[in-house]
């Protein structure tokens, strides 16, 4: 099966199937391998269908061959240039309502044991006010 394929080889194959975890690529009529979702491209891929479709011809690199299981691991990403460092580390948009650490009341980070006595005293004061 994999006698004609070696780790590091580059081939052009055809996408034969897409699953949430990766895309199957036919290397020839008898052999296909899997491009894991993490090996599709640099950066985060949420949905493979936004990047690949069945029938696409893609260049792939053989990452690993498992003769016992008859599996070939492939990568498209390995053949792409690395994105510029600033592009790869884009800051994520802050979620609405998130608070910077220095804006937080630091007392909220005390342990329960540290806060217990304070809560008891506050509860007793509140009870006196309500009466």
KEKE-3310 file (N, C-alpha, C; in steps of 0.2 Angstrom, whole numbers, plus 5000, padded with zeros to 4 digits):
npx = (5004:5008:5021:5026:5026:5033:5039:5038:5037:5030:5014:5001:4984:4967:4953:4942:4933:4925:4926:4922:4934:4944:4951:4949:4961:4964:4978:4981:4973:4971:4975:4973:4974:4974:4971:4973:4962:4970:4980:4977:4978:4988:4984:4968:4955:4939:4928:4930:4924:4924:4936:4940:4933:4925:4932:4942:4958:4973:4989:4999:5009:5017:5016:5017:5017:5008:5010:5005:4992:4988:4987:4989:4996:4993:4998:4993:4996:5010:5016:5014:5019:5025:5014:5016:5023:5016:5004:5000:4999:4987:4978:4965:4948:4940:4928:4912:4909:4919:4932:4947:4961:4967:4956:4947:4940:4951:4948:4940:4947:4952:4953:4940:4941:4948:4939:4928:4926:4925:4913:4904:4904:4899:4886:4881:4880:4871:4860:4857:4854:4842:4833)
npy = (4994:5007:5008:5015:5028:5040:5047:5065:5066:5075:5077:5079:5079:5073:5080:5069:5067:5075:5078:5083:5083:5083:5081:5070:5064:5058:5050:5042:5030:5019:5023:5033:5048:5056:5073:5081:5093:5103:5103:5109:5123:5137:5145:5146:5135:5134:5128:5116:5115:5128:5131:5120:5109:5095:5087:5096:5099:5097:5101:5091:5086:5072:5067:5057:5039:5025:5009:4997:5000:5005:5019:5036:5051:5067:5084:5100:5113:5112:5115:5128:5145:5152:5163:5180:5186:5195:5194:5181:5182:5189:5200:5195:5200:5209:5202:5209:5216:5211:5212:5221:5215:5225:5233:5226:5223:5219:5212:5202:5191:5185:5171:5160:5157:5168:5178:5175:5179:5193:5193:5188:5198:5208:5203:5203:5217:5221:5214:5221:5234:5232:5229)
npz = (5000:5005:5000:4990:4995:5005:5021:5021:5007:4993:4986:4974:4977:4977:4986:4994:5003:5018:5035:5051:5058:5049:5032:5019:5007:4991:4985:4975:4964:4973:4986:5000:5011:5027:5030:5044:5054:5060:5051:5040:5037:5042:5057:5065:5061:5059:5052:5041:5028:5024:5019:5011:4998:4992:4979:4976:4971:4979:4986:4995:5009:5015:5031:5041:5041:5044:5043:5049:5053:5041:5037:5032:5036:5032:5026:5022:5027:5030:5018:5016:5017:5033:5042:5044:5060:5067:5062:5065:5079:5082:5093:5102:5101:5114:5125:5127:5143:5149:5161:5165:5175:5184:5186:5194:5210:5221:5233:5230:5226:5237:5248:5254:5267:5272:5270:5277:5291:5289:5282:5291:5301:5293:5291:5303:5306:5296:5300:5312:5307:5300:5310)
capx = (5000:5012:5028:5028:5025:5038:5038:5042:5036:5025:5010:4995:4979:4960:4949:4937:4928:4927:4923:4923:4941:4949:4949:4952:4964:4966:4984:4980:4966:4970:4978:4971:4977:4970:4974:4969:4960:4975:4985:4974:4982:4991:4979:4962:4950:4933:4924:4934:4920:4925:4943:4940:4927:4926:4934:4948:4965:4978:4996:5000:5015:5016:5019:5018:5014:5007:5009:5001:4985:4986:4985:4994:4994:4995:4998:4993:4999:5017:5018:5013:5024:5023:5011:5020:5022:5011:4997:4999:4997:4982:4975:4957:4943:4938:4921:4909:4908:4925:4936:4954:4962:4968:4950:4943:4941:4955:4946:4936:4952:4954:4950:4934:4943:4950:4933:4923:4925:4922:4906:4900:4903:4894:4880:4878:4879:4865:4854:4856:4851:4836:4829)
capy = (5000:5013:5007:5021:5034:5041:5053:5070:5067:5080:5075:5082:5074:5076:5079:5064:5068:5080:5077:5089:5082:5083:5080:5064:5066:5053:5051:5038:5026:5014:5026:5040:5049:5061:5080:5083:5100:5107:5103:5112:5130:5141:5148:5142:5133:5132:5123:5114:5117:5135:5131:5115:5106:5088:5087:5101:5097:5100:5099:5088:5083:5066:5068:5050:5033:5019:5003:4992:5003:5007:5026:5041:5058:5072:5091:5106:5118:5111:5118:5135:5149:5154:5169:5185:5185:5200:5191:5175:5183:5195:5200:5193:5205:5208:5201:5214:5215:5208:5218:5221:5213:5230:5236:5222:5224:5214:5208:5196:5186:5182:5164:5160:5157:5175:5182:5172:5183:5199:5192:5187:5205:5212:5201:5205:5224:5221:5212:5227:5239:5229:5228)
capz = (5000:5006:4998:4985:4999:5011:5025:5018:5000:4992:4981:4972:4978:4977:4992:4992:5009:5023:5041:5056:5061:5044:5025:5016:5001:4987:4982:4969:4964:4979:4992:5002:5018:5031:5032:5051:5053:5062:5046:5034:5036:5048:5061:5067:5056:5063:5048:5035:5022:5022:5016:5006:4995:4989:4972:4976:4970:4984:4987:5002:5011:5019:5038:5044:5038:5049:5039:5053:5052:5034:5038:5030:5039:5027:5028:5017:5030:5030:5012:5016:5021:5039:5042:5048:5067:5070:5060:5069:5086:5083:5099:5102:5103:5121:5125:5131:5150:5152:5165:5166:5181:5188:5187:5198:5217:5223:5238:5227:5225:5244:5249:5258:5274:5273:5269:5282:5297:5286:5280:5298:5304:5289:5292:5310:5305:5292:5305:5317:5303:5298:5315)
cpx = (5004:5019:5030:5028:5030:5037:5042:5040:5030:5021:5004:4990:4972:4956:4943:4932:4930:4923:4925:4931:4946:4946:4953:4954:4966:4973:4985:4974:4965:4972:4975:4973:4972:4974:4969:4967:4965:4981:4983:4977:4984:4985:4973:4957:4944:4929:4928:4931:4921:4932:4943:4934:4929:4927:4940:4954:4970:4984:4997:5007:5014:5020:5021:5014:5014:5005:5004:4993:4983:4984:4991:4992:4997:4995:4998:4997:5007:5020:5017:5018:5021:5020:5016:5018:5017:5004:4995:4997:4992:4979:4967:4953:4941:4931:4918:4908:4914:4929:4943:4955:4963:4961:4945:4945:4945:4953:4942:4941:4954:4950:4944:4936:4945:4944:4928:4921:4922:4915:4901:4899:4898:4887:4877:4876:4872:4859:4852:4852:4844:4831:4826)
cpy = (5006:5013:5012:5028:5034:5047:5059:5071:5072:5077:5080:5077:5077:5075:5075:5064:5073:5078:5083:5089:5083:5081:5074:5066:5059:5054:5047:5034:5021:5017:5033:5041:5055:5067:5082:5091:5105:5108:5106:5119:5132:5145:5143:5141:5130:5127:5122:5116:5124:5136:5126:5112:5100:5090:5092:5097:5101:5097:5097:5086:5077:5067:5062:5045:5027:5013:4998:4994:5005:5014:5030:5047:5063:5079:5096:5112:5118:5114:5125:5139:5151:5161:5174:5185:5189:5197:5185:5176:5189:5195:5199:5199:5204:5207:5207:5212:5212:5214:5216:5219:5219:5234:5232:5223:5218:5209:5202:5190:5183:5175:5165:5161:5165:5180:5181:5177:5190:5198:5191:5194:5209:5210:5203:5213:5225:5219:5218:5233:5238:5230:5235)
cpz = (5000:5003:4993:4989:5004:5014:5022:5011:4999:4986:4980:4973:4977:4983:4990:4998:5014:5029:5046:5058:5055:5037:5022:5009:4997:4984:4976:4969:4970:4986:4994:5009:5021:5032:5039:5050:5055:5057:5040:5032:5042:5051:5062:5061:5060:5059:5042:5028:5020:5019:5010:5004:4992:4982:4971:4975:4975:4984:4994:5003:5016:5026:5041:5041:5043:5045:5043:5052:5045:5033:5036:5032:5034:5030:5022:5020:5030:5023:5011:5019:5028:5039:5046:5056:5070:5068:5064:5076:5086:5089:5098:5104:5110:5121:5129:5138:5153:5156:5166:5173:5186:5190:5192:5205:5219:5229:5236:5226:5232:5244:5254:5265:5276:5274:5274:5287:5295:5285:5286:5301:5300:5290:5298:5310:5301:5296:5309:5313:5301:5304:5317)
residu = (UNK:UNK:UNK:UNK:UNK:UNK:UNK:UNK:UNK:UNK:UNK:UNK:UNK:UNK:UNK:UNK:UNK:UNK:UNK:UNK:UNK:UNK:UNK:UNK:UNK:UNK:UNK:UNK:UNK:UNK:UNK:UNK:UNK:UNK:UNK:UNK:UNK:UNK:UNK:UNK:UNK:UNK:UNK:UNK:UNK:UNK:UNK:UNK:UNK:UNK:UNK:UNK:UNK:UNK:UNK:UNK:UNK:UNK:UNK:UNK:UNK:UNK:UNK:UNK:UNK:UNK:UNK:UNK:UNK:UNK:UNK:UNK:UNK:UNK:UNK:UNK:UNK:UNK:UNK:UNK:UNK:UNK:UNK:UNK:UNK:UNK:UNK:UNK:UNK:UNK:UNK:UNK:UNK:UNK:UNK:UNK:UNK:UNK:UNK:UNK:UNK:UNK:UNK:UNK:UNK:UNK:UNK:UNK:UNK:UNK:UNK:UNK:UNK:UNK:UNK:UNK:UNK:UNK:UNK:UNK:UNK:UNK:UNK:UNK:UNK:UNK:UNK:UNK:UNK:UNK:UNK)
# end
